[in-house]
Amino acid sequence: MILIKIFFLINFCIASIFEFSDFPTENELFDTADFTIHISDDIDTIKGIYMYMHGFGGDSRSVVYDEYMIELSDSVNFALMGVRLDNMHMDSGIGNSLLDAKISFAEQSNHPELIYSPLFFEGYSWGGQWSYHYTKWRPNDVLAFISMKGGYHDTTYAGNAINVPAYLFIGENDLDYRIENLTNIFLNHRQDGALWALAMERGTGHSQVQDRNLIDKFFFDIVHKRIPNNYDINDEVPLIHVNENDGWLGNRDDYLVYNYECLDDNNSMSWLLNVHNAINWQKFVSNSEVNELIDCNIGDINLDGIINILDILLIIDIIMINYSYNESADINYDLIINIQDIIKMLNVIINS
């Protein structure tokens, strides 16, 4: 009986893991393109693919056995993919290998929606560069991307990739060329409204970022923000466009964060998806030494330029009648509008 149970469990695990390898044509320049994907059997419709990308010469396929990453992906009905690739330039044909892998996995798993499933990239070093290059190539496929500490990102203009939210990480003690490569790309595109955050990890060099709270929260919020509730699984997913002025801004010099509407000159500031991502960015870059938010709209629920008793009455209406969530009424930023917000608002009015 025990042997039967073990055999069943082994086969259960194998049944949810699929592999694909692509080989170059005479016009393609890569040598290695191996993909492995984990799909939990209890997911009816896959909403996207979490792409975990390795550093130079690495192999990230073992991520499909990582319990933490499996749970993270499963929680939002995502598949989890690891790869072994040897070329990061899309003109080599390596990007087409990923498209072919999605087709193969759709057939193997009987999940046809995988062909069009959007991608979320978490890429370290070389893998971050790969993620960035793919996003430049096919921005409509990508929910968001993370690039950690690479130094050879393509410096030509990113085009529509500026509309894809991203985290760019650099290490304070990393080699100068890596810091300069990503920083200059950030600055050259942020002035055109790139939805990107640059975050320096203090006291570290060329190491992988381990702040799972920051990364996971960014992932969850991106999924919620960009994937529509209803769409045709047999066609490209119409990802929701994110408006730049709906975000927050992080000052990379003093680590203060601002509501977007509170600043006019923000071309060099990190763009952050929402207040909670802004708080996580601030904790990360300041080593939790700074915790100040500047929100010129908070509490002014009717947007009349005055914070007074009328705003409190509106908060009461929101609580009693259960209106949709209003960020301006969430005075303590806990994603719940309740009596605590009213008390904090009273303190604001009294002190002002």
N, C-alpha and C positions, 0 to 999 in steps of 0.2 A: 504493500500500500504506500509506504514512504517513497519507494522508487518511482511509483506511478505519479505521485504528487510532484516530485522533483522534475520528472520528465515533462509534466504538464507546464510547470512554471518556466522551464527552459524554453520550451516551444512557444509559450506565450510571449516571452521577451523577444525571441527571434522573429516572431511574426510581425512585430511592430518596427523592425529595423530593416532597411533596404539599402542596397548599394548600386552604384553606377560608375562606370569609368568611360571616359571619352578619349578618342585617339585623334591626333591631328591629321588633316588632309594635307596634300602637297602644298597648299597655299597658306597653311597655318604654322605658327612659330613656337607653340608650346610643346612640351613633352609629356607632362603629367597633369591629369585632371581626374581626380578620384573624389567621389562624393558619397557620404553616408547620411541617412536621415532616420530620425526616430519619430514615429507617429503612434500615439496612444490609441488603443483600440476603442476606447469609449468616446472619441471625438467623432461626432457625426459630420460636421463640416469644418474643414480647416480654414481658419481666418487669415493665416499668414505663416511665414517661415522665419525662425530665428537663426540667422547665419552667424556662426561663431568662427572667427578667422584667426589663423595662427601667425606667428612671426616668421621671419625669413628661414626657409628650409624646414619649416615645421609641418606638423600634421595634427589637425584639430578634430579628426574623426572620432576620437575616443570620447568627445563631449556627449555623444548620444547615449553613453552609459553613466553620465554624471547625474546623480539623483536630484541635486539642487537645480541644475539647469533643466532637467526634464519637468520637474514640478513647476518651475517658473514658466516654461512654455505651455505646459498643459493648462495652467490657470486661465489662460486667455485663448484656448483652443488653437495654439500654434504648433506646428511641427518644429523639430530641432535638427539643424544640419551642421555637420562638420566636413572639412575638406582637406585634401592634399593637392596643392597647386604649385606650379613652378614658374608662372608668368603673371605679372600684374597689369599688363597692358592690353586693353580691349582689342586693339588692332591685330593682336596675335591670334585671335579666335577664341581665347579663353572664356570670354563672356558668353559666347554661344554655347560653350560646354555647360554652363550653369542652366541655360534655357533648355538644353537637351536633357539635363539631369531632371529638371522639373517635369518634363514630359514623361520620362521613363518612370519616375516615382509615382506619377499620377496613374500610370497603367499598372504598375506593380501593386499598388496599395488600394486600387479601386477608389481613388479620391480624385476625380477629374478636375476638381477645383484647384489642385496644386499647380496646374499649368499657369494659372493667372494669379496665384497667391502672392501678395506683396511681401517684400523682404525687409527685415530689420537686421542691420549689420552691427555686430560688436567685433571690431578688428583691432588687434594689437600689432604695432610696428608695421612690418610688411603687409600684414592682413588689413590694417587700417588703410594703407595706401590702396590696396586692392578694392576695398569697400568704397573709397572715395572715387576711384577711377570708374568702377561700375556705375555708381550714382551719376557721374557726369555723362556716362554713355546712355543709360536708360533711367532717367530720374522718375519717370512715371511708375516704375516698378518698386520704388523704394519708399517705405514709410519714414525711415530716419536712419542715420548711420552714426557710428562712433568710431573715431580714429585716434588711437593711442600712440603718440610718441614716434611716429614715422618721420623720416627725413627726406624721402624722395617722392613726395606727392607731385603730380603734374601741376606746374605753376601757370599753365594757360588758363584763360577764363573758363569758369565752370558752367556758364549758361544757365539752364533751368534748374540745375542742381542747387542753386541758391534758395530755391523754394522748398527744399527738403530739409527739415530740422536736423541739426547735428550737434554733437559734442566733439570738440577737438582738444585732446589732452597733450600737454607738454610736461616734461620733468625739469625741475629747477636745476638739477645737477647733470642733466643729459648733455650730450655733445651739442655745441653751438649750432651746427648745421641743421640738426633736427628741430631745435627750438625756432630757428629763423625760418625754416621751410614752412612749418605750420602757422607760425605767427603771421608771416607775410601773406600767406594765402587767406587767412582769416581777415586781416585788415583790408586787403584788396577787394574782398567780396562783401564784407560787412557794410562798407560804404554804399553798396548797391542794394542793401536790405536783406542780405543773406541771413537766414534763420539759424544762425550758428552761435554756439557758445565756445569760447576758448577758456580753458581751465588749466592753470599751472599747479602741479602737485609739488608742494614744498618739500625740500629735503630728500628728494628722490632723483634717481637717474633714469636709465632705460629699463624700467620695470613696468609690469602690467598693473593697471589701476585695479584695486581690490575693493573699492567702495561700492558694494552691491546695493546699498540703500539708494544711492544716487542713480546708479545705472538702472536698477529695476524700476524705480519710480518714474524715470524718464521713459522707459519702455512701456509701462502700463498706461501712462498718460498719453503717449503717442498713439497707442492702439485705440484708446477711447476717443481721441480727438480726430483721427484721420480715417478710420474705417467706417463706412456708412452702415446703418442698421440693415438696409436691404440693398441687394445688388444681384445681378445675374452671375452665377458662379461659372458660367460658360463663356465669359467675356472678361476683358480687362477690368479690374476693380477701379471704379472712379474715386480715387482717394480724395478726401476732403482737403481743400486748400486751407492753410493756416495763415491768418492775417498777422502781419508783423506787429501792428499796433495793439494786438490783444495780448502780447507777451510782456515780460519784465526785462529789466536791463541790469547788468552787473558791471560795476566799475572795477576794472582790473588793478587799479592803483590802491584804492582804500577799501575795496571789497564791499562797499555799500550797494544795496540793490534798490531799484526804483520801479514803480509803475511806469509803463512806457510813456504814458501821457504827461508824466511829470518832468520830462526832459526834452529839449529841442535838439541838442547836440549829442548824438549817441552813436556816431559812426564807428567808434573804437570800442564800444562796450559789448559785452557778451549778451546775446539775445537768449532769453530763457522762456520756456513754454508757458509757465504759470507761476504763481507765487510760491508753490511748494517746491518746484524745481529751482526757483530762485534761492530759496532758503537752503536747499541742499548744495547748490553751487557755492553759496557764501560760506557754509560750514567747511566745504572741501578746500577752497582756495585760501581761507584764513586760518585753517586748523582750529576752527570753532572759536576764534578769538573775537570775531565781529558778529553781531546779531541784529543789526539795525536795518529796518525796512523803511523806505520813504514812499508813502502812497498818498498822493494829493487828492485822491478820490474816495478813500476809505471813509465810510460813514455818511458821505453826502449822497444818500440813496436817490434823491430826486434830482440830483445834478444841478442844483440852483446856486452853487457856490457858497452855500452857508450850511453849517452843521448845527441843527437845532432840534427842538422837540418834534417837528414834523417828520424828521428822519426816524426818530424813535417810534412814532406811530406807524410808519411804514414797515419797520422791523416787526412790530406786533402783528400787522396785517400778514406779513410773510409767514410768521409762525402760526397764526390762527387759521389762515385760509390755505396754507400750504402751497404758496406760490412756488414757481421754479426757483432754483438756487440763484442768489444774487451775490456776487463776490463782494460788492461794496457794502453789503450788510453783514458780511462775515468778519466782524471786527477783530477777532482773535485768530483768524485764518485756520480754523480747525475743520473746515468743510461742513460744519453744522451751524445752522442759524437758530439760536435759542436764547434763553434768559441771560446767559453769560455775555452775549453780545450787547444786550440792552444795558446791563450793568456797566460794561466797558464804555459804551456810548455816553452814558450819563457822566462818567468820569471825564471823558473828553470834553463834554459841554461845560461842566463845572470848572475844569482847569483852564478852559479857554475864555 
